[in-house]
Amino acid sequence: MVRGYGPVVIVCSVAWTAALCTSSAPAAANLDSPAEARAVLSDLAPGRDQAARDAALDGVHAYLKDLRSRVERGGTLTPAEASLMSHVELLAWMVALAHEPDFARTAEQCLSLIQEPALDYLETQPASRRIDALRRSIERAIARRKGYRSASTWYSAYGTAPEEAAASPAAAATGAQPATQPAAAPAAPAMEETPPLLAPLQTNRRLAVEAGLGFLSGSTTYEIGGHVAYADGRSTDLHFPISRLEFPLDVIMLQARGQYVLNNRWTAHLGLSGSLSSDAGTMEDSDWLAPGMLTVFSESDTELDAFTLNASARRLLHQGQRVRWSAEAGILYQDYGFTISNTDQWYPIAPYLPHSYVPGVGLTYDITMTMPYARVLLDYALSPNWTVTGGLGFSPLATAEDEDAHLVRDPQKFSTGEYDGDGMLYLLRSRYQYGERWFFSAEFSGVSMDLDGDQDVQSGSDRWTIDATSELSQSRLKLLVGRTF
């Protein structure tokens, strides 16, 4: 069965080494001893003495070669040795993994893949197919690691050319001991025939950092109208909206993001961005004297100072060979500060009137938006180095606060608003792994919010509260380069 082979292979392969580290020549060992297996894994773990690691590796090499030579001379093997010999290719790749400083963690990842429930159907298949599935799981793991890019490199771990390794020595051993030896594993498939692998979370490289540029686009809009309550107790109801201001968000952003792997299920994420350019486009201001009767319309130059922060925790729900599902909880904070100047205003209700041009700063507007959210993400491996990610999230608890200052009015008008409502966010990301540590990514994401609230307004000595809405519709394209540590 699939779950039976994996632990036996890993425990037995490392247990060989324990025997060899205590003797100058290969000797029989208790291959089922968990204590010996743990001792060898300890010697191969990161940070341990290099001499002990080298001795362990030399012992595994020597033991494999000794088994091969004994079979070729027609010698007999114990039942345990014969069983292990039938997995010689798989074991050789385990030896190759031992050359990596994070061998113990890699072996754990391979074991988790072998035990993946998605492989349960292989329990009904012949032994050779089950062995082949185990071998390909290890092969895909090695293919993601620098220095193991071809079959010849892996086979060289025990000093055999790929052509020689294609004929498993277990075939010869089977002739000598037909009653005790299982079927030989099939020859290793070429790399091009191997399905891509989505690597499990790696706690040996916990930190990933990336930075680059983002191209922000969209707008944030507020509208006022409806119920008006004055400070002296009077109130009235107006049509909605009586005014709408739409602020553009078209700037270049400087992006930075980090990921920290807490364990094989949880990761923490933090993203920061700030505006690199300030010219955001044209702000539009519309006023309606009556429903459908556009009275005043203006366009103005807009400068934007933008900052965003996105912090989240993500939990792995399912890890497959190509697919990974995750659930994420996070909070998105956005702070946009607008400076509006050089206003060009005209009157659609009276097109014969000339345009009014107001130079200089006429309005400032600041809005902060906070959105705690939950999101589901899907990672899909197109190849061992190329992964795409899609995500969709929702928030019923989005809030915003804004401040508006109309500076060219006489008297000047100042407004502060509070809003709440819901929001959605989505993303589509592509990541390409280059070598062992570097990667590149491109991401297209979007956020929308639909909020209701009111504004407190002061103009001279007059004060009132008016119904208001705030909407956000934005998208962002990010181009990033990153490195794992």
Residue, then its C-alpha position, 0 to 999 in steps of 0.5 A: m500500500v502507498r502508506g506502507y512503502g513510504p515510511v519503510v523506504i525512508v526509515c530503512s535508507v537512513a538506517w543503513t547509514a547508521a550501520l555504516c557510520t560505526s564500521s569501516a565496511p558495510a555490515a548487516a543492520n537492524l533495518d527496522s530499528p527506529a532508533e537507528a533511523r532517528a540517529v542517522l536523521s540527526d546526523l544529517a540534520p542542518g547545523r550538525d557536524q559536517a564530518a558526521r554528515d560526510a561519513a553518513l553519506d559515504g556509508v550509504h554509497a558504500y552500502l548501495k554499491d555493496l548490494r549491487s556487487r553482491v547481486e552481480r556475483g550471484g550472492t544471496l540477500t536477506p529478505a530485508e535487503a532484497s526488498l530494499m534492493s527492489h527500490v534501488e532507484l528510489l533509495a538513490w534519490m533519497v541519497a541525493l537528497a541527503h546532499e542538501p543541507d535541509f535533508a531531514r525536512t525534504a524527507e518529511q515533505c516527500l513522505s507527506l506526498i507519498q501519504e497524500p490521500a489522492l494516491d489512495y487509488l494506487e492501493t488497488q494497483p500492482a506493486s510495480r505501479r505503487i513503487d513507480a508512484l513513490r519514485r515519481s514523488i521523490e523525483r518531482a521533489i528533487a527536480r525543484r532543487k538546484g543541482y538536480r536537473s537531470a536523471s544523470t545527476w541523480y543516478s550519479a549519487y550512487g555512481t551508476a550511469p542512467e543507462e545502467a540504472a534503467a535495468s534495476p539490479a532487483a531483476a537479478a536478485t529476483g532470479a536468486q530469491p524468487a520467493t522473497q523479492p518483490a517486482a522491480a521498479p520500472a525505469a525512471p521516466a524522463m523529466e518531460e513526462t513527469p507531472p509538475l509538483l506544487a511544493p509543500l510549505q518549507t519551514n527550512r526557508r521560512l522567509a520570502v521577501e519581494a519588492g517591485l512596482g505596482f500600477l494602481s487604477g480606479s477611483t474613489t467616489y462619494e455622493i451626498g443628498g437625502h436627509v439633512a438635519y441642521a444643528d438648530g433642529r430643523s431638517t429636510d429631505l433632498h433628492f439623492p444625490i445632489s452632488r458627486l465627487e469622483f477622485p482618480l487613483d491612477v498612480i505608480m506604487l512602490q510595492a514590498r511584501g513578505q511571507y513567513v512560514l510558521n509551520n507546515r500549515w500556517t503562513a503570515h503575510l505583510g504587504l506595504s505600498g506607497s505612491l511613487s508618482s503623484d499625478a493621478g488624473t482628473m477629478e470630476d465634480s457634479d451637482w444636480l439641481a433636480p433628479g436628472m438635471l445636471t447643473v454644474f460640472s467641473e474637472s480638476d488636476t489631481e495629486l495623490d499621496a497613497f499608502t496601503l497595508n495588507a496583513s494576513a494569516r493563511r492556513l493550508l487546507h489541502q496539499g496535492q501534487r498540482v493543487r493547493w487550497s488555502a483559507e486566509a483572514g486579513i485586514l486591508y488598510q488604505d489611506y489616500g490623500f488628494t490635492i485638487s487644483n486648477t479647476d475648469q467648471w461649466y454649466p450643462i444646464a446653461p451651455y451658453l455660459p462661459h467656462s470658469y477657470v479657478p487656478g491653484v488649490g481649490l480642494t483637499y480630500d483625505i479618506t482612510m478605508t479599513m477592511p477585515y476580510a476572509r479569502v479563499l485561495l487556489d494555487y495551481a502548478l503549471s510546471p515545477n517552477w511556474t505556479v498560478t494563484g487565484g483568490l476571492g475574498f469578502s468583508p461585511l465589516a468595511t469602514a471608511e472615514d473622510e475629510d473634505a475641505h472646499l477652500v475656494r468657497d466663501p465661506q469655506k466648507f469643511s466636511t467629515g464623514e463616517y461610513d460602513g458597508d461591505g467589500m470584495l477583493y480578488l487576485l490572480r497571480s503568476r509566480y516563476q521560480y528561478g533557481e533555488r532562491w529567486f523568483f519573479s511574480a506578476e499579480f493583478s488584483g482588485v478591491s471594491m467597497d460599497l459604504d453608507g454613512d453621513q457627513d458632518v458639514q460646517s460652512g461659516s457658522d452653519r452646521w448640518t448632517i447629510d446622508a452620504t455614500s462612499e464607493l471604491s473601485q480599484s485594480r492594481l498590476k504588480l511586477l515583483v522580484g523576490r528571494t527566499f531565506 
